[in-house]
Amino acid sequence: MFALDVDLTKGGINIGNIPITTNQLTDLLFKVISIAAIAIFMYLTIKIGSAIIHKFMERQRKSNLKFTLNEKKSMTLEAILKSILRYGVYFFGIVGILSQVFGAISLTFAGIGGVAIAFGAQSIVKDIINGFFILFEDQFAVGDYINIDDKGGIVESIELRVTKIRDFNGDLHIIPNGLISKITNHSRGDIRFAVDVDVPYDEDIDRIIGIVSNVCSEFKDTNENVIERPKVLGVSAIRESSQTIRVIGRAKPLTQGECEMSLRREIKKALDKEKVEAPYQKRKILSDGKGDKNA
């Protein structure tokens, strides 16, 4: 335990055997208050700045001007601007706190620190530079479905240093931009979807194709996610008791699964209406005409 002695006549206190003057106490208190003020200022700047950026980009997304960015690019730019704001505030805030703790930083100390940071921050610089290339080359945007090496999912955020993607299991993958080398973007251009329809082998194939073609024509008019009218390619397989008809179409990115299920449901309803039964295994029992007398 330290012994605390207060001697107001000498204008200071003693902690153990260490004398502390009033000026030193005042200076220490000033530094503590300054550091707290800097931390509060950093927090408020990030919060208010992020809100302003979001409000501005939200207004831009709702604008009808010709130069308005689409929603994905607008969300990507918003994430980048927030990231720049956050890292900028962190940098200047930390410099301000260090100045309060250690006093004015000399040029020599700054030079040595700069060299040390340069060696230690090479990967960070690489992440930032690659992040700018991703943005300006429009390799992918927030909301795109992509694969980065063996990780795949929806892009949630693109920041200066990292990219965040969430896979379909709900896991969030945080990948440094400097490590991104191979990208597969599944959200650029229309996506093909296919539906296979199994019908009994003894059904009239031309009749079945006509029924399915009528469903495809109506499906294009009632589903806004369909880009290209589904069409019947023909018979893709023949089995012992069934034949398979293949239908393909093109849909907007990330809607192909919903389009497949919807089209499959409509085809099923149409076949039921036309009394087309589902294929099933049939057996024929052959008899030689000689019955069992004891049966």
C-alpha positions in Angstrom: 0.0 0.0 0.0 1.1 3.6 -0.8 1.1 6.2 1.9 -0.6 9.3 0.7 0.5 12.5 2.4 -1.1 15.9 1.6 0.9 19.0 2.4 -1.0 22.1 1.2 1.7 24.4 2.4 4.1 23.0 -0.1 1.5 22.8 -2.8 1.6 19.1 -3.5 1.2 15.5 -2.3 3.4 12.5 -1.6 2.6 9.1 -3.0 4.9 6.8 -1.0 8.3 8.6 -1.3 7.4 10.2 -4.6 6.5 13.9 -4.4 4.0 15.2 -6.9 3.5 18.9 -7.3 0.2 20.7 -7.9 1.3 21.6 -11.4 2.0 17.9 -12.2 -1.4 17.0 -10.8 -3.0 19.6 -12.9 -1.1 18.5 -16.0 -2.1 14.8 -15.4 -5.8 15.8 -14.9 -5.7 17.8 -18.1 -4.3 14.9 -20.1 -6.9 12.5 -18.7 -9.7 14.9 -19.7 -8.1 15.5 -23.1 -7.9 11.8 -23.8 -11.5 11.3 -22.8 -12.6 14.2 -24.9 -10.7 12.8 -27.9 -12.3 9.4 -27.4 -15.8 10.9 -27.2 -15.1 13.1 -30.2 -14.0 10.0 -32.2 -17.2 8.1 -31.3 -19.5 11.0 -32.2 -17.7 11.7 -35.4 -18.0 8.1 -36.6 -21.7 7.9 -35.5 -22.7 11.3 -37.0 -20.6 10.9 -40.1 -21.9 7.4 -40.8 -25.5 8.7 -40.4 -24.8 11.6 -42.9 -23.3 9.2 -45.4 -26.2 6.8 -45.2 -28.7 9.6 -45.5 -26.9 11.1 -48.5 -26.6 7.7 -50.3 -30.2 6.8 -49.5 -31.4 10.0 -51.1 -29.1 9.3 -54.1 -30.7 5.8 -54.5 -34.2 7.3 -54.6 -33.2 10.0 -57.0 -34.4 9.8 -60.7 -31.3 11.6 -62.1 -29.5 10.0 -65.0 -26.1 9.7 -63.2 -27.7 7.9 -60.2 -25.8 4.8 -59.3 -27.8 1.5 -59.1 -28.6 0.1 -55.7 -25.7 -2.3 -55.5 -23.0 0.2 -56.5 -24.6 2.8 -54.2 -24.4 0.4 -51.2 -20.8 -0.5 -52.1 -19.8 3.2 -52.2 -21.6 3.8 -48.9 -19.6 1.0 -47.2 -16.3 2.3 -48.7 -17.0 5.9 -47.5 -17.9 4.7 -44.0 -14.7 2.7 -43.9 -12.6 5.7 -45.0 -14.3 7.8 -42.3 -13.7 5.2 -39.6 -10.0 4.6 -40.4 -9.4 8.3 -40.8 -10.9 9.1 -37.4 -9.0 6.2 -35.8 -5.7 7.4 -37.2 -6.0 11.1 -36.2 -7.6 10.1 -32.8 -4.7 7.7 -31.9 -2.1 10.3 -32.9 -3.9 12.8 -30.7 -4.0 10.4 -27.7 -0.3 9.5 -28.2 0.6 13.2 -28.3 -1.2 13.7 -25.0 0.6 10.8 -23.4 4.1 11.3 -24.7 4.0 15.0 -25.5 5.1 16.5 -28.8 6.5 13.8 -31.1 9.9 14.8 -32.5 10.8 14.4 -36.2 13.4 11.7 -35.2 10.8 9.7 -33.3 8.3 10.2 -36.0 10.8 8.9 -38.6 11.7 5.8 -36.6 8.0 5.2 -36.0 7.2 5.7 -39.6 9.8 3.1 -40.7 8.5 0.6 -38.1 4.9 1.1 -39.2 5.9 0.8 -42.9 7.4 -2.6 -42.2 4.6 -3.8 -40.0 1.7 -2.4 -42.2 2.7 -3.8 -45.6 -0.2 -6.2 -45.6 -2.6 -3.5 -44.6 -1.4 -1.3 -47.4 -1.8 -4.2 -49.8 -5.4 -4.7 -48.5 -6.3 -1.1 -49.0 -4.8 -0.9 -52.5 -6.5 -4.1 -53.6 -9.8 -2.7 -52.1 -9.6 0.3 -54.4 -9.0 -1.9 -57.4 -12.0 -4.0 -56.5 -14.1 -0.8 -56.3 -12.9 1.0 -59.4 -12.9 -2.1 -61.6 -16.4 -3.0 -60.3 -15.3 -6.6 -59.8 -18.3 -7.2 -57.4 -20.7 -5.1 -55.4 -22.7 -5.3 -52.2 -25.5 -7.8 -52.7 -23.7 -9.9 -55.4 -23.4 -13.7 -55.1 -19.7 -14.5 -55.5 -17.1 -17.1 -54.8 -13.7 -16.1 -53.5 -11.5 -19.2 -53.8 -13.4 -21.8 -51.7 -15.7 -19.3 -49.9 -19.0 -18.4 -51.5 -22.0 -16.2 -50.4 -23.6 -12.8 -50.6 -21.4 -9.8 -50.3 -22.5 -7.9 -47.2 -19.8 -5.2 -47.1 -16.8 -4.0 -49.0 -14.4 -2.0 -46.8 -10.9 -0.5 -47.3 -9.2 -3.5 -45.8 -11.7 -6.4 -45.8 -14.6 -7.9 -47.7 -17.4 -9.6 -45.8 -19.5 -12.3 -47.4 -22.2 -14.4 -45.8 -22.8 -17.9 -47.0 -26.2 -19.7 -47.2 -25.6 -21.4 -43.9 -25.4 -18.0 -42.2 -21.7 -18.0 -41.6 -19.9 -14.6 -42.1 -16.5 -14.8 -43.9 -14.2 -11.8 -43.4 -11.5 -11.9 -46.1 -8.6 -9.4 -46.3 -8.7 -7.6 -49.7 -5.0 -8.4 -50.2 -5.8 -12.1 -50.3 -8.5 -11.8 -53.0 -7.1 -13.2 -56.2 -9.7 -15.4 -57.8 -13.3 -14.2 -57.9 -16.4 -15.8 -59.5 -19.3 -13.4 -59.7 -22.7 -15.2 -60.2 -24.7 -12.0 -60.3 -23.5 -10.5 -63.5 -25.9 -11.5 -66.4 -28.9 -13.8 -66.5 -28.9 -17.2 -64.9 -30.1 -20.3 -66.6 -32.6 -22.6 -64.8 -33.8 -26.1 -65.8 -36.7 -28.3 -65.0 -37.0 -32.0 -65.8 -40.4 -33.5 -66.1 -40.9 -37.3 -65.9 -44.0 -38.6 -67.6 -45.2 -42.2 -68.2 -43.5 -44.0 -71.1 -46.8 -44.8 -72.8 -48.0 -41.2 -73.0 -48.2 -39.3 -76.3 -45.0 -37.3 -76.2 -46.2 -34.6 -78.6 -49.3 -34.1 -76.4 -47.2 -33.7 -73.3 -44.8 -31.2 -74.9 -47.8 -29.2 -76.0 -49.1 -29.0 -72.5 -45.8 -28.0 -71.0 -45.2 -25.4 -73.8 -48.5 -23.7 -72.9 -47.5 -23.6 -69.3 -44.1 -22.0 -70.2 -45.8 -19.3 -72.3 -48.1 -18.3 -69.4 -45.3 -18.5 -66.9 -43.2 -15.8 -68.6 -46.1 -13.4 -68.5 -46.9 -14.0 -64.8 -43.4 -14.1 -63.3 -41.3 -10.9 -63.4 -38.1 -12.7 -62.5 -38.1 -14.6 -65.8 -35.9 -12.9 -68.4 -36.2 -15.4 -71.3 -39.4 -17.5 -71.9 -38.8 -21.1 -70.8 -38.8 -23.5 -73.7 -39.0 -27.3 -74.1 -35.8 -28.8 -75.4 -37.3 -32.2 -75.9 -36.8 -35.7 -74.5 -33.6 -35.8 -72.4 -33.9 -39.4 -71.1 -35.9 -42.6 -71.7 -36.2 -45.2 -69.0 -38.1 -48.4 -68.6 -41.3 -46.8 -67.4 -40.8 -43.1 -68.0 -39.5 -40.5 -70.3 -38.0 -37.1 -69.2 -38.7 -33.8 -70.8 -36.3 -31.0 -70.2 -37.3 -27.3 -69.9 -34.9 -24.4 -69.7 -35.2 -20.6 -69.2 -33.3 -17.6 -68.0 -33.9 -15.7 -64.8 -32.6 -12.7 -62.9 -29.6 -13.5 -60.6 -30.4 -15.3 -57.4 -34.0 -16.0 -58.5 -33.4 -19.2 -60.5 -34.3 -21.5 -57.6 -37.6 -19.8 -57.0 -38.3 -19.9 -60.8 -37.6 -23.6 -61.0 -39.9 -24.4 -58.1 -42.7 -22.2 -59.4 -42.5 -23.6 -62.9 -42.4 -27.2 -61.6 -45.5 -26.5 -59.6 -47.4 -25.0 -62.6 -46.4 -28.0 -64.8 -47.6 -30.4 -62.2 -51.0 -28.6 -62.0 -51.4 -28.7 -65.8 -50.5 -32.4 -66.0 -53.0 -33.2 -63.2 -55.7 -31.2 -65.1 -55.0 -33.3 -68.2 -55.2 -36.6 -66.3 -51.5 -37.4 -66.9 -50.5 -39.8 -64.2 -47.1 -39.9 -62.6 -44.8 -42.6 -63.9 -44.5 -45.7 -61.8 -42.8 -49.1 -62.1 -45.0 -51.7 -63.9 -44.7 -55.5 -63.6 -46.1 -58.1 -66.0 -46.7 -61.6 -64.7 -46.4 -64.2 -67.4 -48.2 -67.5 -67.1 -47.6 -70.7 -69.1 -51.3 -71.6 -68.7 -50.7 -74.5 -66.4 -52.4 -73.9 -63.1 -51.6 -75.6 -59.8 -54.2 -78.3 -59.2 -53.6 -78.0 -55.4 -54.1 -74.2 -55.4 
